[in-house]
């Protein structure tokens, strides 16, 4: 029997004829049963066996069924039943789980009390009983079918001496409307029960399997026949949606109409008008006005008023709503802009305007013309690209329609987006409202380089002594033409062209396919310059250097370029002279995607998100009116925010919480992996944060503020692993045989200096005390440079550290394989072995010694994945002391003292990464023991 506990309960209550007030007893009965039955989620084991490891006795499960009428002994000391005087009638409702011996039953008495008895017999004369449908042993009741029981809508239970089986109330069913299963073409229609249809070949016409109903589908356009059980399933789903507060087919707005229509019109659906409804799912369909008017007359009234339809036949009914519901209509309009951002925004200490008018007002208040100059620069560049074609003054009628619009073209809008760069430069960007354009079958996807790949490219620049430059392609999207037929009516920001019709001829920012077409344009340019995209990350472009000894790279993030080459200035010159790109900020890389780059006194490249942290702190002070308090750790050691029971945040604090989480997540991506675990933990509460949760985020801001000097140094010297003995095991006589690492056959020839990958793995058992989930933490290094980090809850609940850490080792192995292939596709020589360090000896032993015994079948996949990698020779899995495992930083809420030595080497710029000493090999440790 499949289904959820709720579905089981509904079926049992329905077919047993139980009263609605017995829902809790039914749930308890179902839960008890399911603990004894095989579960697909447990590979066919029953939950009790999975928990205890012992086979369960199920003999007591088959004696009675739920709500079965029984006689129970008044005095349980007696061993036999008397014909009268010693019995009472009740209903069997479950097992005496914690009372008496195995054959002790739970009985619901005539007074609705729960008692427990071991002397119980069925109140029937035969063994083949029609359960819940026939009267037995003198009981009175209807033989009709039981009514559908809605388990969450409880009716009061009156004390009765006899249980009367309820019958179907057809009138209740006839008023029920529900949604059918979506059809093959994606349409989903509502249906209403009209009348019963009984089909039977037996003498009993009232059997449940024989009862069917006729449905009215699509408001009378068609009919369907449905069985009683199917009807109950549909109604139950509708009940669940209602109880879970899911709003189905909610009307967002009306955006068009058809009509007036007559009965001969193919679009006629029972109403003189059809309205084009936009649902809250984003879908739009034509529906009869009469139907929508019943459900949402105010929305119909708003549309009628806005389109001057209130005096038309069929629309006059809405006049009264305009007159009497003006407040509701105002509220609707207010709700449409409720989520607009009206709070004042700042970037690097400057207030950001929301539109052109506010930009001019800020210039007036500030006594300068910075925003006006930014707008003029943007529009001049757009004109330099011949983005617009001016076809003259627009003629607009009273309804706001452009009379002389170009034939076949659609009108859209544009708006200005403002920003301030880290150096104080004011910028403005003209963006099209692309959501107003028609959907297109043209590809619209455009990727960007991953931050991991960007760090790898920067590491390679240091490794192979190449120059690292940055550049920004001004108005990159305008390099490509658009095929969309669209125009705008110029606003005041266009100066003398205000009110003119401007046809858009270039890929303006915001259009649906602008990103993809810019990507195509850049692809052609890069191929012309001899660059090829990496197959592992197509936004990293690679070519041979002039001397042929190394590869040069360009990493592309939309229009921001990171150039690693022997002569990056020459590459920028080609971009400018040959392809006419307008490059800005081209030169040695100093700031890229929120992260600053500089060199320490010994010349080592440093990636430092200090400017982004300063931006975070400025936002914090403006929001909370104070600086964050200094903290030495992101969260308190051993903290469990999932059990916080403080009041929920206000609406304003909820918005702040989302912003703070977003800022912290980007900071993690920029290199601050020391807050990764805390950020991952707190991200869980974004839907409904509590006051205690936002207090924890404030603490994290205090820690970040206190550790602003944390940065990643690109150290390229290979780590010294001479103290690690390479085990010599024969894997030929194992299931893995002579397994070898699989090399990508289409990878380019490796050039330049070689790279060693080092990874640390850890897992924190029972990280979340509510769900029981553990956390997997992994830190990857190229030579001595942290290059990638991972902290995430595991998908399953583990009951022991061994299983948790073996699962983490499997994840680390997969990531190491991906990292090695990424390097190979970039043409990097990769050392024969990758080093993986973990702090659980049992896991390391099971993974590295061929003769190790493994008895945890549910960890078999992780076990074989790691062992195969070890057997192939490319992975050396080694034990390290837990106190020296930097993955601890990513797996738990730590004390500063416990991790400071590792943080000092990895992020705080003092010491070398190799200062994290590794222990001798397992074999040496075992010999010592």
C-alpha positions in Angstrom: 0.0 0.0 0.0 1.6 3.2 -1.1 1.0 6.8 -0.1 1.6 9.2 2.8 0.4 8.8 6.4 -2.3 11.3 5.6 -3.5 9.3 2.6 -3.6 6.1 4.6 -5.6 7.8 7.3 -8.1 9.1 4.9 -8.7 5.7 3.3 -9.0 3.9 6.6 -11.5 6.4 8.0 -13.4 6.4 4.8 -13.8 2.7 4.3 -14.2 1.9 8.0 -17.0 4.5 8.4 -15.2 6.2 11.3 -16.5 9.5 12.6 -14.5 12.6 11.9 -13.6 13.1 15.5 -11.7 9.8 15.4 -9.0 11.2 13.2 -6.3 11.2 15.8 -6.9 7.6 16.7 -6.8 6.7 13.0 -3.4 8.5 12.6 -2.0 6.6 15.6 -3.2 3.4 14.1 -1.6 4.1 10.8 1.7 5.2 12.3 1.8 2.0 14.3 1.1 -0.1 11.2 3.7 1.6 9.1 6.4 1.0 11.7 5.8 -2.8 11.1 5.6 -2.7 7.3 8.3 -2.6 4.6 9.3 0.9 3.5 10.8 1.6 0.0 12.8 4.4 1.6 14.6 1.8 3.8 15.3 -0.6 0.9 12.3 -2.8 1.8 13.1 -3.0 5.6 10.5 -2.0 8.1 11.3 1.0 10.3 11.5 -1.0 13.6 13.9 -3.5 12.1 16.1 -0.6 10.7 16.1 1.0 14.2 16.6 -2.1 16.4 18.0 -4.7 14.0 15.5 -7.3 15.3 12.7 -9.0 13.4 9.2 -8.0 14.6 6.2 -10.1 15.5 3.3 -9.1 13.3 0.8 -11.7 14.5 -1.3 -9.2 16.4 -1.8 -6.9 13.4 -4.4 -9.1 11.7 -7.0 -9.7 14.5 -9.1 -6.6 14.1 -9.5 -3.7 11.7 -9.9 -0.1 12.6 -13.4 0.9 14.0 -14.5 -2.7 14.0 -17.5 -3.3 16.4 -16.4 -5.6 19.2 -17.5 -6.9 22.6 -15.1 -6.4 25.4 -15.0 -8.1 28.8 -16.0 -5.9 31.7 -13.9 -8.0 34.1 -10.6 -8.9 32.4 -9.8 -11.5 35.0 -12.4 -13.9 33.5 -11.1 -16.3 30.9 -14.4 -17.0 29.0 -17.3 -14.9 27.7 -20.7 -15.0 29.2 -23.8 -14.7 27.1 -25.0 -11.6 29.0 -24.1 -9.3 31.8 -20.3 -9.4 31.4 -19.8 -7.6 28.0 -20.2 -4.2 26.6 -20.1 -3.0 23.0 -17.4 -0.8 21.7 -15.2 -0.1 18.7 -11.6 -1.4 18.2 -9.3 1.5 17.4 -5.8 0.3 17.9 -3.1 -1.5 19.9 -2.1 -1.2 23.6 1.3 -0.2 22.6 2.5 0.7 26.1 -0.1 -1.1 28.1 -0.1 -4.8 29.0 1.2 -7.6 26.8 1.2 -7.9 23.0 -2.4 -8.9 22.6 -3.8 -5.9 24.5 -6.2 -3.7 22.5 -7.3 -0.1 22.5 -11.2 0.2 22.7 -13.4 3.2 22.2 -16.4 2.8 24.4 -20.0 4.0 23.8 -19.2 7.0 26.1 -16.2 7.9 23.8 -13.7 6.9 26.5 -10.5 5.0 25.7 -9.9 1.8 27.6 -7.5 -1.2 27.2 -8.6 -4.8 27.2 -7.1 -8.1 26.3 -10.4 -10.1 26.2 -12.1 -8.9 23.1 -14.1 -10.6 20.4 -15.8 -9.4 17.2 -19.5 -8.4 17.6 -20.4 -10.5 14.5 -21.7 -13.9 13.8 -19.7 -14.7 10.7 -16.1 -14.3 9.6 -16.9 -12.7 6.2 -18.1 -9.3 7.3 -19.0 -6.3 5.2 -16.9 -3.8 7.2 -18.7 -0.6 7.9 -21.6 -1.2 5.5 -23.9 -3.7 7.2 -25.6 -3.7 10.6 -24.4 -6.4 12.9 -25.7 -8.2 16.0 -28.8 -6.0 16.4 -27.1 -2.7 15.7 -29.1 -0.2 13.6 -27.7 1.9 10.9 -27.8 2.6 7.2 -26.3 0.2 4.7 -25.5 3.2 2.5 -22.0 4.1 1.6 -20.1 6.1 4.3 -19.7 9.8 3.8 -16.3 11.1 2.8 -14.4 12.1 6.0 -12.4 15.2 6.0 -9.8 14.5 8.6 -8.8 18.0 9.3 -12.3 19.4 9.6 -13.5 18.0 12.8 -17.1 17.6 13.7 -18.0 17.3 17.4 -18.5 13.8 18.7 -21.7 13.4 20.7 -21.9 10.6 23.2 -24.0 7.8 21.7 -24.8 4.3 22.9 -24.9 3.1 19.3 -22.7 4.1 16.4 -24.9 5.0 13.4 -23.1 4.8 10.1 -23.5 8.0 8.1 -24.7 7.9 4.5 -23.7 10.0 1.5 -25.2 13.5 1.3 -25.3 14.0 -2.4 -26.1 17.6 -2.1 -22.7 18.2 -0.4 -21.0 16.6 -3.3 -22.9 18.5 -5.9 -21.6 21.8 -4.7 -18.0 20.7 -4.8 -15.7 22.1 -7.5 -12.2 21.0 -7.9 -9.3 20.9 -10.4 -8.7 17.9 -12.7 -5.3 16.5 -13.6 -3.6 18.6 -16.3 -4.3 17.4 -19.8 -1.6 16.4 -22.3 -1.6 19.9 -23.9 -1.0 21.5 -20.5 -4.5 22.8 -19.9 -6.1 22.3 -16.5 -9.8 22.6 -16.1 -12.2 22.7 -13.2 -15.0 20.3 -12.7 -18.3 20.1 -10.7 -20.3 17.0 -9.7 -23.7 17.0 -11.3 -25.4 13.6 -10.6 -24.5 10.0 -9.6 -24.3 7.3 -12.2 -24.6 3.7 -10.8 -23.2 0.9 -13.0 -23.3 -2.6 -11.6 -23.6 -6.1 -12.7 -24.2 -7.5 -9.2 -27.2 -7.5 -7.1 -25.8 -5.0 -4.8 -25.9 -1.6 -6.5 -24.4 0.3 -3.6 -20.9 -1.1 -3.6 -18.2 1.5 -3.5 -16.4 0.2 -6.6 -19.7 0.5 -8.5 -20.6 4.1 -7.6 -19.7 6.7 -10.2 -20.5 10.4 -10.8 -21.0 12.6 -13.9 -18.8 15.7 -13.9 -19.5 19.0 -15.6 -16.2 20.1 -17.1 -15.3 23.5 -18.6 -18.6 25.1 -17.6 -20.9 22.7 -19.5 -18.7 22.2 -22.6 -18.1 18.6 -21.8 -18.8 15.8 -19.3 -16.7 13.1 -17.7 -17.5 10.1 -15.6 -15.5 9.5 -12.4 -15.5 6.8 -9.8 -16.2 7.5 -6.1 -12.6 6.8 -5.0 -11.2 9.2 -7.7 -13.7 11.8 -6.6 -12.5 11.5 -3.0 -8.9 11.9 -4.0 -9.6 15.1 -6.0 -11.6 16.6 -3.1 -9.0 15.6 -0.6 -6.3 17.3 -2.7 -8.5 20.4 -2.8 -8.9 20.3 1.0 -5.2 20.0 1.5 -4.5 23.0 -0.8 -7.0 25.0 1.2 -5.7 24.0 4.5 -2.1 24.7 3.5 -3.2 28.2 2.4 -2.3 27.5 -1.3 -4.1 30.0 -3.5 -5.0 28.2 -6.7 -5.7 30.2 -9.9 -5.5 33.5 -8.2 -6.2 36.4 -10.6 -3.3 38.8 -10.7 -4.8 41.2 -13.2 -6.9 41.4 -16.4 -4.8 42.4 -19.5 -7.3 42.2 -22.4 -10.7 41.0 -23.5 -12.7 39.6 -26.5 -16.1 40.7 -27.4 -18.9 41.3 -27.6 -19.5 37.7 -28.7 -22.5 35.8 -29.9 -23.3 32.1 -29.6 -22.1 31.5 -33.2 -18.7 32.9 -32.4 -16.0 30.2 -32.0 -14.7 32.0 -28.9 -18.1 32.1 -27.2 -18.0 30.3 -23.8 -21.2 31.2 -22.2 -20.6 34.9 -21.8 -20.7 37.9 -24.1 -17.1 38.7 -23.2 -14.0 36.7 -22.5 -11.3 38.4 -20.5 -7.5 37.6 -20.8 -6.6 36.8 -17.2 -3.0 36.8 -15.9 -2.8 34.2 -13.1 -0.4 34.3 -10.1 1.5 31.5 -11.8 2.4 33.8 -14.7 0.1 32.0 -17.2 -2.5 33.9 -19.2 -5.8 32.4 -20.4 -9.1 33.7 -21.8 -12.0 33.0 -19.4 -15.7 34.0 -19.5 -16.3 37.3 -17.9 -19.3 36.0 -16.1 -17.1 33.5 -14.3 -14.3 35.9 -13.3 -16.9 38.5 -12.3 -18.3 36.1 -9.6 -14.8 35.4 -8.2 -13.2 38.8 -8.4 -15.5 41.7 -9.4 -13.1 44.3 -8.1 -10.4 43.3 -10.6 -13.0 43.4 -13.3 -14.1 46.8 -12.2 -10.5 48.1 -12.3 -10.0 46.8 -15.8 -13.3 48.3 -17.0 -12.6 51.7 -15.6 -9.0 51.8 -17.0 -10.4 50.9 -20.5 -13.5 53.0 -20.5 -15.9 50.0 -20.6 -18.2 50.9 -17.7 -20.9 52.2 -20.0 -20.7 49.2 -22.3 -23.3 46.4 -22.2 -22.0 43.6 -20.1 -19.7 45.8 -18.1 -22.2 48.2 -16.5 -22.6 45.8 -13.5 -19.2 46.9 -12.2 -20.1 50.5 -11.7 -21.3 49.9 -8.2 -17.9 48.4 -7.4 -16.1 51.5 -8.6 -18.4 53.6 -6.4 -18.5 51.5 -3.3 -15.1 49.8 -3.4 -12.8 52.7 -4.1 -10.8 51.9 -1.0 -10.3 48.3 -2.1 -9.2 49.4 -5.6 -6.7 51.8 -4.1 -5.4 49.0 -1.9 -5.0 46.8 -5.0 -3.0 49.4 -6.8 -1.0 50.0 -3.7 -0.3 46.2 -3.4 1.1 46.2 -6.9 3.9 48.4 -5.9 4.2 47.1 -2.4 7.4 45.3 -3.1 9.0 48.2 -4.9 12.1 49.4 -3.2 11.3 52.8 -1.8 14.0 52.8 0.9 17.0 55.0 0.3 19.9 53.1 -1.0 23.6 53.9 -0.7 26.7 52.6 -2.4 30.2 53.5 -1.1 28.6 56.4 0.9 26.6 57.9 -2.0 22.8 58.0 -2.2 21.6 56.2 -5.2 18.6 57.7 -7.2 15.7 55.6 -8.3 15.0 57.5 -11.5 16.0 60.4 -13.6 13.9 63.0 -11.7 15.5 61.9 -8.4 18.9 62.0 -9.9 18.5 65.6 -10.9 17.1 66.4 -7.4 20.2 64.9 -5.8 22.5 66.9 -8.1 20.7 70.0 -7.0 21.0 69.1 -3.3 24.6 68.1 -3.6 25.6 71.2 -5.5 27.2 69.2 -8.4 26.3 67.5 -11.7 27.7 64.0 -11.1 24.5 62.2 -12.0 23.7 64.4 -14.9 27.2 63.8 -16.3 26.9 60.0 -15.8 23.6 60.1 -17.7 25.1 62.2 -20.5 28.1 59.8 -20.8 25.8 56.8 -21.0 23.5 58.3 -23.7 26.5 59.6 -25.7 28.0 56.0 -25.7 24.6 54.6 -26.8 24.4 57.2 -29.6 28.0 56.4 -30.6 26.8 52.8 -31.2 23.9 54.1 -33.2 21.5 52.2 -30.9 18.4 54.3 -31.7 16.8 55.4 -35.0 14.8 58.6 -34.6 11.6 58.5 -36.7 10.1 61.8 -35.5 7.7 63.1 -32.9 5.2 60.6 -31.4 1.5 61.4 -31.8 -0.4 60.1 -28.7 -4.2 60.0 -28.4 -6.3 60.3 -25.3 -5.9 56.7 -24.4 -2.1 57.0 -24.4 -1.7 55.1 -27.7 1.0 56.0 -30.2 -1.0 56.8 -33.4 2.0 56.9 -35.8 3.8 53.9 -34.3 6.0 52.0 -36.9 4.1 49.2 -38.4 4.9 45.8 -36.9 6.8 47.3 -34.0 5.9 47.0 -30.3 6.3 49.8 -27.8 8.3 49.1 -24.7 9.8 51.3 -21.9 13.3 52.0 -20.7 14.7 53.1 -17.4 17.9 54.2 -15.9 19.9 52.2 -13.3 22.4 54.0 -11.2 25.5 52.9 -9.3 28.7 54.2 -7.7 32.0 52.4 -8.3 34.6 51.7 -5.5 36.6 54.7 -6.6 33.6 57.1 -6.4 32.8 57.1 -10.1 29.1 57.7 -10.8 27.6 55.5 -13.4 24.2 55.3 -15.2 23.0 52.5 -17.4 20.0 52.7 -19.7 18.1 49.4 -19.5 15.1 48.2 -21.5 12.0 46.7 -19.9 12.6 43.4 -21.7 9.6 41.7 -20.0 7.4 43.7 -22.3 8.8 42.1 -25.4 7.4 39.0 -27.0 8.8 35.6 -26.1 11.2 34.3 -28.7 12.5 30.9 -29.7 15.9 32.4 -30.0 18.4 31.2 -27.4 18.7 33.6 -24.6 21.2 31.9 -22.2 24.6 33.5 -21.5 26.9 32.1 -18.9 29.7 33.7 -16.8 32.9 32.4 -15.5 32.7 30.7 -12.1 34.7 32.3 -9.3 36.6 29.1 -8.7 37.7 29.1 -12.4 38.6 32.8 -12.0 40.8 32.0 -9.0 42.5 29.2 -10.9 43.3 31.5 -13.7 44.8 34.0 -11.3 46.8 31.2 -9.6 48.2 30.2 -13.1 49.3 33.8 -13.7 51.5 33.6 -10.6 52.6 30.1 -11.2 53.8 30.8 -14.8 55.0 34.3 -14.2 52.4 35.9 -16.5 50.9 39.4 -16.1 47.4 39.8 -14.7 45.3 42.6 -16.2 41.7 43.6 -15.9 39.4 45.5 -18.4 35.8 46.5 -18.7 34.1 46.5 -22.1 32.0 49.6 -22.1 28.4 49.0 -23.3 29.3 45.5 -24.4 25.8 44.5 -25.3 25.6 47.3 -27.9 28.2 45.6 -29.9 25.5 43.3 -31.4 22.4 44.1 -33.4 18.9 43.1 -32.4 16.3 41.4 -34.4 13.4 42.4 -32.2 11.0 45.0 -33.6 10.6 47.4 -30.7 10.6 51.1 -30.1 10.3 53.6 -27.2 9.0 57.1 -26.7 11.9 59.1 -25.4 11.7 60.6 -21.9 13.2 63.8 -20.4 16.6 62.2 -20.0 16.9 62.3 -23.9 16.9 66.1 -23.9 15.8 67.5 -27.3 14.5 64.1 -28.3 11.9 63.9 -25.6 8.6 62.6 -27.0 10.3 61.2 -30.1 9.8 57.6 -31.4 13.2 55.8 -31.2 13.5 52.4 -32.8 15.9 50.2 -31.0 18.5 48.7 -33.4 21.2 47.3 -31.0 21.1 44.8 -28.1 20.2 47.2 -25.4 20.7 46.0 -21.8 17.5 44.3 -20.5 16.3 42.8 -23.8 15.6 39.1 -23.6 18.4 38.0 -25.9 21.0 40.7 -25.4 23.2 38.6 -23.2 23.2 35.7 -25.6 23.9 37.9 -28.6 26.8 39.6 -26.9 28.2 36.2 -26.0 28.0 35.3 -29.7 29.8 38.5 -30.7 32.6 37.9 -28.2 32.9 34.3 -29.3 33.7 35.5 -32.8 36.2 38.0 -31.6 38.0 35.6 -29.3 38.2 32.9 -32.0 39.6 35.5 -34.4 42.4 36.3 -31.8 43.3 32.6 -31.6 41.5 31.8 -28.3 39.5 28.7 -27.7 37.0 28.1 -24.9 37.7 25.6 -22.2 35.4 22.6 -22.3 35.1 22.6 -18.6 34.3 26.3 -18.3 33.5 27.9 -21.6 33.9 31.4 -20.2 37.6 30.8 -19.8 39.4 31.3 -23.2 42.9 29.8 -23.8 45.6 30.1 -26.4 49.3 29.4 -26.7 51.7 32.1 -25.7 54.1 33.6 -28.3 57.0 31.4 -27.0 54.7 28.4 -26.9 55.9 27.4 -23.3 52.6 28.3 -21.5 49.0 29.1 -22.2 47.4 32.6 -21.9 43.9 33.0 -20.6 41.0 35.4 -20.6 38.2 34.9 -18.0 34.9 36.6 -19.0 32.2 37.7 -16.6 29.7 39.4 -18.9 31.7 42.5 -19.9 34.5 42.2 -17.2 37.7 40.6 -18.4 40.6 39.1 -16.4 43.5 38.8 -18.8 46.5 36.5 -18.0 49.1 36.8 -20.7 52.7 37.7 -21.4 51.6 40.9 -23.1 48.1 41.8 -21.9 48.5 45.4 -23.2 48.9 44.0 -26.7 45.6 42.1 -26.3 43.8 45.2 -25.1 45.2 47.1 -28.1 43.7 44.6 -30.5 40.3 44.8 -28.7 40.4 48.6 -29.2 41.9 49.0 -32.6 40.7 46.0 -34.6 37.3 45.4 -32.9 36.6 48.9 -31.7 35.8 47.9 -28.2 35.6 50.7 -25.7 37.7 49.4 -22.8 37.6 51.0 -19.5 40.0 50.5 -16.6 42.4 48.3 -18.6 45.6 47.8 -16.8 47.1 45.7 -13.9 44.2 44.1 -12.0 43.3 46.1 -8.9 39.6 45.5 -8.3 37.4 42.8 -9.8 33.8 41.6 -8.9 34.0 43.2 -5.4 37.5 42.0 -4.6 40.7 44.0 -4.5 44.1 42.7 -5.7 47.5 43.9 -4.5 50.9 42.5 -3.7 52.5 42.1 -0.3 56.1 43.1 0.5 57.5 39.8 -0.9 55.5 40.3 -4.2 52.8 37.6 -3.5 49.5 38.4 -5.1 46.7 38.9 -2.6 42.9 38.8 -3.1 41.4 41.0 -0.5 37.6 41.7 -0.2 38.2 44.6 2.2 36.4 47.2 0.1 33.3 45.0 -0.1 33.4 44.5 3.6 33.6 48.3 4.0 30.5 48.6 1.9 28.8 46.0 4.1 29.6 47.9 7.2 28.4 51.2 5.7 25.1 49.5 5.0 24.9 48.0 8.5 25.5 51.4 10.2 22.8 53.1 8.1 20.3 50.3 8.8 20.9 49.8 12.5 22.3 53.2 13.5 25.5 51.7 15.1 28.6 49.8 14.3 28.6 46.0 14.8 30.1 44.8 18.0 33.5 43.2 17.8 33.4 39.4 17.8 36.1 36.7 17.6 33.9 34.0 16.0 31.0 34.1 13.6 28.7 32.1 15.9 29.0 30.9 19.4 30.7 27.4 19.6 28.1 24.7 19.8 25.3 27.1 18.8 22.0 25.6 17.4 19.9 28.4 15.9 17.4 25.9 14.6 16.0 25.6 18.2 15.7 29.3 18.6 12.1 30.2 19.9 12.3 34.0 19.9 9.6 36.0 18.3 9.5 36.2 14.5 11.2 39.2 12.9 9.2 42.3 11.8 8.7 42.8 8.1 11.5 45.3 8.0 13.9 43.0 9.7 12.9 40.2 7.4 14.0 42.4 4.5 17.2 43.2 6.3 17.8 39.5 6.9 17.6 38.6 3.2 20.1 41.4 2.4 22.5 40.4 5.1 22.5 36.7 4.0 23.1 37.8 0.4 26.0 40.0 1.4 27.6 37.2 3.5 27.1 34.6 0.7 28.9 36.8 -1.8 31.7 37.4 0.8 32.1 33.7 1.1 32.4 33.4 -2.7 35.1 36.1 -2.6 37.3 34.1 -0.3 36.0 34.4 3.3 35.4 30.7 3.8 35.9 31.1 7.6 32.2 32.3 7.7 31.0 29.6 5.3 29.5 27.2 7.9 27.8 30.0 9.8 26.4 31.5 6.6 25.1 28.1 5.4 23.5 27.5 8.8 21.7 30.8 8.9 20.6 30.7 5.3 18.0 28.1 6.3 15.9 30.6 8.1 15.4 33.1 5.2 11.7 32.3 4.8 10.8 33.2 8.4 13.7 34.5 10.5 13.4 35.1 14.2 14.8 37.9 16.3 17.5 35.5 17.6 18.5 34.7 14.0 19.1 38.3 13.0 21.0 38.8 16.3 23.3 36.1 15.1 23.8 37.8 11.7 24.8 40.9 13.6 27.3 38.9 15.5 28.7 37.6 12.1 29.0 41.2 10.9 30.9 42.0 14.0 33.3 39.1 13.3 33.8 40.1 9.7 34.5 43.7 10.7 37.1 42.6 13.3 38.9 40.4 10.7 39.0 42.7 7.7 42.6 41.8 7.1 41.7 38.2 6.1 42.7 37.6 2.5 43.8 34.8 0.2 47.5 34.8 -0.9 48.4 33.1 -4.1 51.3 31.0 -3.0 52.6 28.8 -5.8 55.4 26.8 -4.1 54.6 23.1 -4.0 53.9 21.7 -0.6 56.5 19.3 0.9 55.0 15.8 1.4 58.2 13.9 1.8 57.2 12.7 5.2 54.2 10.9 3.8 54.9 7.3 2.8 53.1 6.2 -0.3 51.5 2.8 0.5 52.3 -0.1 -1.8 49.2 -2.2 -1.9 48.2 -4.8 -4.5 44.7 -4.1 -5.6 44.7 -6.6 -8.5 43.0 -9.3 -6.4 40.2 -6.9 -5.4 37.0 -6.1 -7.2 38.7 -3.0 -8.7 41.5 -5.0 -10.5 44.0 -2.9 -12.5 41.9 0.2 -12.4 43.5 3.5 -13.7 42.5 7.1 -13.7 40.4 8.1 -16.6 42.0 11.0 -18.6 40.0 13.3 -20.8 41.0 12.5 -24.4 40.2 15.9 -25.7 42.2 17.9 -23.2 45.0 20.1 -24.6 48.6 19.3 -24.3 49.8 20.4 -20.8 52.2 23.3 -20.6 53.8 25.3 -17.9 54.7 24.4 -14.3 52.9 21.4 -12.7 50.4 21.6 -9.9 49.7 19.5 -6.8 46.1 19.4 -5.4 45.6 19.1 -1.7 42.2 18.6 -0.1 41.0 18.4 3.5 37.7 16.8 4.4 35.6 16.7 7.6 32.0 16.1 8.7 30.1 17.4 11.7 27.7 14.7 13.0 24.2 16.0 14.2 24.9 19.5 13.1 21.2 20.2 12.9 19.5 18.9 16.0 16.0 19.3 14.5 16.6 17.3 11.3 19.5 15.3 12.5 21.5 16.3 9.3 25.3 16.3 9.3 27.6 18.8 7.5 30.2 18.0 4.9 33.1 20.4 4.8 35.9 20.3 2.1 38.8 22.7 1.4 40.8 22.4 -1.8 44.3 23.9 -2.4 46.4 24.3 -5.5 50.0 24.0 -4.3 49.6 26.3 -1.2 46.7 28.4 -2.4 43.1 27.9 -1.2 41.2 27.6 -4.4 37.7 26.1 -3.6 35.6 25.4 -0.5 32.5 23.5 0.3 30.1 23.4 3.3 26.7 21.8 3.0 24.3 19.6 4.9 24.3 16.0 3.9 21.2 14.6 2.1 20.8 11.7 4.6 20.7 11.4 8.4 23.7 9.4 9.7 23.7 7.7 13.1 27.5 7.5 13.5 30.5 9.6 12.7 31.9 6.8 10.5 29.0 7.0 8.0 29.0 10.8 8.1 32.7 11.1 7.3 32.7 8.4 4.7 29.9 10.2 2.9 32.0 13.4 3.1 35.0 11.6 1.7 33.0 10.4 -1.3 31.9 14.0 -2.0 35.5 15.2 -1.7 36.7 12.4 -4.1 34.1 13.6 -6.7 35.3 17.2 -6.3 38.9 16.2 -6.7 38.2 14.4 -9.9 36.4 17.5 -11.2 39.2 19.8 -10.1 41.9 17.6 -11.8 39.9 17.6 -15.1 39.3 21.3 -14.9 43.0 21.9 -14.7 43.7 19.4 -17.6 41.2 21.2 -19.8 43.1 24.4 -19.1 46.3 22.8 -20.2 47.8 22.6 -16.7 50.2 19.7 -15.9 48.7 17.9 -12.9 50.9 15.8 -10.6 50.3 12.1 -10.5 48.6 12.1 -7.1 46.2 14.3 -5.3 46.3 14.4 -1.5 43.2 14.0 0.6 43.5 14.4 4.4 40.8 13.3 6.9 40.8 13.0 10.7 38.9 9.7 11.1 41.2 6.7 11.2 38.5 4.2 10.6 37.4 5.8 7.4 41.0 6.2 6.2 41.8 2.6 7.0 38.6 1.2 5.3 39.3 3.3 2.2 43.0 2.6 1.8 43.8 -1.0 2.8 42.5 -3.6 0.4 41.8 -6.2 3.1 39.7 -3.9 5.3 36.4 -5.4 6.3 33.3 -3.4 5.5 29.9 -4.2 7.0 27.9 -1.0 6.5 25.9 -1.9 3.4 24.1 1.5 3.3 27.5 3.2 2.8 28.6 0.8 0.0 28.5 3.5 -2.7 30.7 5.9 -0.8 33.0 3.1 0.2 33.6 1.8 -3.3 33.8 5.3 -4.8 36.7 6.3 -2.5 38.5 2.9 -2.6 38.4 2.9 -6.4 40.0 6.3 -6.5 42.7 5.1 -4.1 43.2 1.9 -6.0 43.7 3.8 -9.3 46.6 5.6 -7.7 45.6 9.2 -8.3 44.3 9.7 -4.8 46.3 9.3 -1.6 43.9 9.4 1.4 45.8 10.1 4.6 45.0 10.6 8.2 45.7 14.0 9.9 45.1 15.2 13.5 41.7 16.7 13.8 43.2 19.7 15.6 45.2 20.4 12.4 42.4 19.8 9.9 41.5 23.1 8.3 38.2 21.6 7.1 37.0 22.0 10.7 36.7 25.7 9.9 34.0 24.8 7.4 32.2 22.1 9.4 31.3 23.5 12.8 31.0 26.6 14.9 34.5 26.9 16.4 36.4 28.7 19.1 39.0 31.2 17.8 41.8 29.6 19.8 41.1 26.2 18.2 41.4 27.4 14.6 43.7 30.4 14.9 46.9 28.6 13.8 45.1 27.4 10.6 43.5 30.8 9.9 46.8 32.5 10.4 48.3 30.3 7.6 45.3 30.3 5.2 43.7 33.8 5.5 45.4 36.1 7.9 48.6 36.6 5.9 51.1 35.3 8.4 53.0 32.1 7.9 52.9 29.6 5.0 50.1 27.2 4.2 52.6 24.4 4.7 52.8 25.3 8.4 49.7 23.0 8.8 51.8 19.9 9.5 50.6 16.5 8.4 51.0 13.4 10.5 53.0 10.3 9.6 51.3 7.7 7.5 48.7 5.3 8.9 51.1 2.4 8.5 53.7 4.2 10.6 51.2 5.0 13.3 50.0 1.4 13.4 53.5 0.1 13.7 54.1 2.5 16.6 51.0 1.2 18.3 
